[in-house]
Each structure stands twice: as C-alpha cells, then as structure tokens.
Amino acid sequence: MSKGISPSKLVIGKPVTRMGVFSTMISASTLGKAMIDQYRFNKWRGGFMLWQYSNDINGTFINNVMSPFRNSFPSLFS
C-alpha cells in the first residue's frame, strides 16, 4: 500500500503448512491480528488466500486466522 497499490486490490497469500515454505511461516493468530490491524488502520479491504489448504483437514488453520477477524467485525459475516 505504501507503493500506491489500492488496499482493495491487495491479497495476502500464505501456505497452511510449513511444507514448501522457504522462509519463516507466520502463525495463524499473527496473520489474523495483522489483517485486523490493516482493516482498522489502513482501510485494507482486500483478501487472503491459502494454499496447501487440503492439509488443514479439520479447518483449524483457517479458523484460527478468521476467528479474531469474525469476533472483531461480526457485521461483515452476517
């Protein structure tokens, strides 16, 4: 966004597992908090995507990412 990219066009992509990750992997809770902060303070309205999501068999990772966001902004999910 600091380079002029519209916040509505910014999509974050992260793997669900460490498999195939060549750098430090961000935790689900850290990702969720970062999304909340960007939404609140920088008007980020983009999205996020996960790859290797088939490894998140029980949906634990996606739930850990989205729970804080859903709790902070319940009207977005109704």
QUITA-V469986 format. One line per field, one symbol per residue. ss: DSSP state (a for helix, b for strand, c for the rest). phi: phi as a letter, one per 40 degrees, with the letter a starting at -180 (. if undefined). burial: # if it has 24 or more other ideal C-beta (glycine too) atoms within 12 Angstrom, else .. A space follows every 10 residues. Layout:
# QUITA-V469986
ss->???
phi->???
burial->???
This chain:
# QUITA-V469986
ss->ccccccaaac bbbbbccccc cccccccaaa aaaaaaaaaa aaccccbbbb bcaaacccca aaaaaaaaaa aacaaaac
phi->.ccgccdcbc bcbaccbccg cbaccccccc cdcccccccc cbgcbcaabb bgccccdcgc ccccccdccc ccbcccbc
burial->.........# .#.###.... .....#.#.. ##.###.##. ...#...#.# .......... ##.###.##. ........
